[in-house]
Amino acid sequence: QVQLVGSGGGLVQAGDSLRLSCAASKRTFRYYTAGWFRQAPGKQREFVAATTWSGGNTGYADSVKGRFTISRYNAKNTVYLQMNSLKPEDAAVYYCACAIDPVALRPVEADSYGYWGQGTQVTVSA
């Protein structure tokens, strides 16, 4: 079982940047699709970004495309989410996730992921 620990959230102003990190407890994580989701109060959890095991293929929600970048450093079993030009509507609890299968056929769907981090809060003031 893979344990994921997310970190890097905080309180920032609109236009600022943050980098979230997600460290996995097992080396096998490096062979699996990884993703980031977020959930704002009163809203459903939504897809933010995903990357294949190699980092060679990535995907983003339209709302963050061009501002957020997902990457991974497999030597450290870690996935990152670089968030630039943050907006108040980006405020949420951000969760990292590890796919159930090495290649997630539907990486935008939460059901494709079997392991989740504890969530890290991102707050963006206007």
C-alpha positions in Angstrom: 0.0 0.0 0.0 1.3 3.4 -1.0 1.1 6.3 1.4 1.2 9.8 0.0 2.1 12.9 2.0 1.2 16.2 0.4 2.8 19.5 1.5 3.4 23.1 0.4 0.0 24.7 0.7 -0.5 28.1 2.4 -2.0 31.5 2.2 -1.0 33.7 -0.7 -2.2 36.7 -2.6 -3.8 36.6 -6.1 -1.0 36.4 -8.6 1.5 34.7 -6.4 2.9 31.2 -6.8 3.1 28.0 -4.7 4.6 24.6 -5.3 2.9 21.6 -3.8 4.8 18.4 -3.2 3.6 14.8 -2.8 6.0 12.2 -1.4 5.2 8.5 -1.7 6.3 5.9 0.7 7.1 3.2 -1.9 9.4 3.1 -4.9 6.6 1.5 -7.0 4.9 4.9 -7.1 7.4 5.9 -9.8 5.8 3.4 -12.2 2.3 4.8 -11.9 0.2 7.6 -13.2 0.0 10.4 -10.6 -2.5 13.2 -10.3 -3.6 16.2 -8.4 -7.2 17.0 -7.5 -8.8 19.8 -5.5 -11.9 20.4 -3.5 -13.3 23.7 -2.5 -16.0 24.1 0.3 -19.4 23.0 -1.0 -18.0 21.7 -4.2 -17.1 18.3 -5.6 -13.5 17.1 -5.9 -12.2 18.1 -9.3 -9.3 17.0 -11.5 -6.4 19.5 -11.7 -3.5 17.7 -13.4 -2.0 14.3 -14.1 1.3 12.8 -15.3 2.3 9.5 -16.6 5.0 7.5 -14.8 7.8 9.0 -16.9 6.4 12.6 -16.8 6.4 12.5 -20.6 2.7 13.0 -20.9 0.7 15.4 -18.8 -2.8 16.7 -18.8 -4.6 19.7 -17.1 -8.0 21.0 -16.4 -8.9 23.9 -18.6 -9.1 26.2 -15.6 -5.4 25.7 -14.8 -3.9 25.2 -18.2 -1.0 27.5 -18.8 -0.7 28.4 -15.1 0.0 25.1 -13.3 2.7 22.5 -14.1 2.8 19.0 -12.9 6.1 17.2 -12.7 7.8 14.3 -10.9 11.2 13.4 -9.6 11.1 9.6 -9.5 14.4 9.3 -7.8 12.6 10.8 -4.8 9.2 9.2 -5.4 7.8 12.7 -5.5 5.3 14.6 -7.6 5.0 18.4 -7.7 2.4 20.9 -8.7 3.8 24.3 -9.6 1.0 26.8 -9.4 1.6 30.3 -10.9 -0.7 33.3 -11.2 -3.0 32.0 -8.5 -6.5 33.2 -8.4 -9.0 33.3 -5.6 -11.0 30.6 -7.4 -8.0 28.3 -7.0 -8.5 28.2 -3.3 -9.2 24.6 -2.2 -7.7 21.6 -0.5 -5.4 19.9 -2.9 -5.0 16.2 -2.9 -2.3 14.1 -4.7 -3.2 10.7 -5.9 -1.6 7.5 -7.2 -3.5 5.6 -9.9 -4.7 2.1 -9.4 -3.1 0.9 -12.6 0.3 2.0 -13.9 -1.4 3.5 -16.9 -4.7 5.3 -16.0 -7.0 5.2 -19.0 -9.1 7.9 -17.5 -6.7 10.1 -15.5 -9.2 12.9 -15.1 -11.5 10.6 -13.1 -11.0 10.2 -9.3 -12.1 6.6 -9.6 -8.9 5.9 -11.5 -6.9 6.5 -8.3 -6.6 4.2 -5.4 -4.3 6.1 -3.1 -4.7 9.6 -1.8 -2.7 12.1 0.2 -4.2 13.8 3.2 -4.7 17.1 1.4 -3.0 20.4 1.7 -4.9 23.7 2.0 -4.3 26.5 -0.5 -5.9 29.9 0.3 -5.7 32.8 -2.2 -6.7 36.2 -1.1 -7.9 38.8 -3.7 
